[in-house]
C-alpha cells in the first residue's frame, strides 16, 4: 500500500471537516475490509485515510419506539447478526448480515462501511431496501436522512456528498406481525458473491396482505425494488398463484447484468425462482 497519512478524528464534526477541507485526497476508513484491499491493489490512491475508529458513540444497536432500530455506522456485521434485539425486532436483518462472507469478515466489516461502499453484490443493502431503511448522513452543514432505495445510485456510487459520512442506519419498526426472509443463490462456494439475492418482508392482518416488500440484489447496479409489482399482493390473500405472478413480474421488470456468475438470461430465470422461494420462506403461503 502506498505511503499515506492516517487521520484519526475524535468526533463526527471533525471528520466531516477533514472531508470538506481535503476533498478528493481523502478516503474514509471504517472496518477497512474494502478500502484497505483496494489500496493494496493500487485501485485507490488517496493522500489520506480518514479513520472513524476513534470516534466514540458510533457503535450501537438501539430500539426507539415510533422510529425502530437505530444502528450506528461502526457497528460490525457480526454484532448485528448476533444481537438479540435485532433478532427479536427484525430477524430478516440478522439473517442478511449472517449471510455475508465469513466470520472473519463479519467481525471487521461495519454497517456504515458496507453502505458507503455500495457494492452491488453486498447482502445488507438488499435487505435494508426491502425494509424501507434509511441512511443518516452527517456533513458540516448538518444531518440528512436518505432512503436506502435512493442511497445507492450506481455501481459503487452513492448519494453521499463529498463532505458527508454515514453515521447511522434507521430500520422502521414493523411490529410483531411482520415476517421476512433473505435468500441468495451462489454458483460456486458458499462464501462467493451471489448470482442473485432476494429479501422479502410481509405484513398481514387476518390473513390479508397489508404490505409486501421485495428487493433483488446482485443483478444490477442498485437493489431492485418495484412497488407497482408489490401492490399486486396488497389487500389479497397470498396464494401460491399470486406469489408466482409477483415473481414472474419481478423477473420481467429487471434487466440483469451479465458476468462470470451468470448470464443475463440465466439471472432472469433465477430471479423468478428465488423471488417465489423467498416469499415462501417468509411463511406467507399456506
DAKAGI-V738457 format. One record per backbone hydrogen bond with DSSP energy under -0.5 kcal/mol. CO is the residue of the C=O (numbers start at 0). NH is the residue of the N-H. E is the energy in kcal/mol with one decimal. If there is no record, write none. Layout:
BEGIN
((CO/NH/E) (CO/NH/E))
END
This chain:
BEGIN
((4/6/-0.6) (4/48/-2.6) (6/50/-2.6) (9/55/-0.6) (10/14/-2.1) (11/15/-2.6) (12/16/-1.7) (13/17/-1.9) (14/18/-1.8) (15/19/-2.2) (16/20/-2.3) (17/21/-2.8) (18/22/-1.5) (21/24/-1.5) (22/25/-1.4) (24/46/-1.7) (24/47/-2.5) (26/49/-3.2) (27/29/-0.5) (28/51/-2.3) (31/35/-1.1) (31/36/-0.6) (33/37/-2.5) (34/38/-2.2) (35/39/-2.4) (36/40/-1.9) (37/42/-1.9) (37/43/-1.4) (38/41/-1.1) (46/4/-1.8) (47/26/-1.9) (48/6/-3.2) (48/50/-0.9) (49/28/-3.0) (51/54/-1.6) (53/55/-0.7) (54/57/-0.6) (57/59/-0.6) (57/73/-2.6) (57/74/-0.5) (59/71/-2.5) (61/69/-3.1) (63/66/-2.4) (63/67/-2.9) (67/63/-2.7) (68/170/-2.6) (69/61/-2.5) (69/71/-0.5) (70/168/-2.4) (71/74/-1.7) (72/111/-2.9) (72/112/-0.6) (74/110/-2.4) (75/79/-1.7) (76/80/-2.6) (77/81/-1.7) (78/82/-1.0) (79/82/-0.6) (82/86/-2.5) (83/87/-1.9) (84/88/-2.7) (85/89/-3.1) (89/92/-1.1) (89/93/-1.3) (90/94/-2.4) (91/95/-2.1) (92/96/-2.3) (93/97/-1.9) (94/98/-1.0) (96/99/-1.1) (101/105/-2.7) (102/106/-2.1) (103/107/-0.5) (104/107/-1.3) (104/108/-3.3) (105/76/-0.5) (105/77/-2.5) (108/76/-2.1) (109/113/-2.2) (110/114/-1.4) (111/115/-2.5) (112/116/-2.1) (113/117/-1.1) (113/118/-0.5) (117/155/-1.8) (118/121/-1.9) (119/217/-1.8) (120/193/-0.5) (121/125/-0.6) (122/125/-0.6) (122/126/-1.6) (123/127/-2.9) (124/128/-2.0) (125/129/-1.7) (126/130/-1.4) (127/132/-2.4) (128/131/-1.3) (132/147/-2.6) (133/169/-2.8) (134/136/-0.6) (134/145/-3.1) (135/166/-2.8) (135/167/-1.2) (136/143/-2.3) (137/164/-2.1) (138/141/-1.6) (141/138/-2.3) (143/136/-2.9) (145/134/-3.5) (146/149/-1.8) (146/150/-0.9) (147/150/-0.6) (147/151/-1.2) (150/152/-0.7) (150/158/-1.8) (153/155/-0.5) (153/156/-1.9) (156/152/-1.8) (156/153/-1.3) (160/163/-2.2) (164/137/-2.7) (166/72/-1.8) (167/135/-3.1) (168/70/-2.7) (169/133/-2.5) (169/171/-0.5) (170/68/-2.2) (171/173/-0.5) (174/177/-1.1) (176/203/-0.6) (178/201/-3.3) (180/199/-2.4) (182/197/-3.0) (183/185/-0.5) (184/194/-3.0) (184/195/-1.4) (188/191/-1.6) (195/184/-3.2) (196/216/-3.2) (197/182/-2.6) (198/214/-2.4) (199/180/-2.0) (200/212/-2.9) (201/178/-2.7) (202/209/-3.2) (202/210/-1.7) (204/207/-1.9) (207/204/-2.6) (208/234/-3.4) (210/202/-2.6) (212/200/-2.6) (214/198/-2.5) (215/223/-3.1) (216/196/-1.9) (218/256/-2.1) (222/224/-0.6) (223/215/-2.3) (225/228/-0.8) (225/229/-2.0) (226/230/-2.1) (228/231/-1.5) (229/232/-1.9) (229/233/-0.5) (230/233/-0.6) (232/235/-2.0) (235/208/-2.9) (236/238/-1.4) (237/285/-0.6) (238/242/-2.3) (239/243/-2.1) (240/244/-1.8) (241/245/-2.3) (242/246/-2.5) (243/247/-2.4) (244/248/-2.5) (245/249/-2.2) (246/250/-2.2) (247/251/-1.9) (248/252/-1.7) (249/253/-1.1) (253/255/-0.8) (258/261/-1.5) (261/258/-2.1) (262/266/-2.6) (263/267/-2.0) (264/268/-1.5) (265/269/-2.2) (266/270/-3.1) (267/271/-1.7) (268/272/-1.8) (269/273/-3.3) (270/274/-2.7) (271/275/-1.5) (272/276/-2.4) (273/277/-2.5) (274/278/-2.2) (275/279/-2.2) (276/280/-2.5) (277/281/-1.4) (278/283/-1.3) (279/282/-1.8))
END
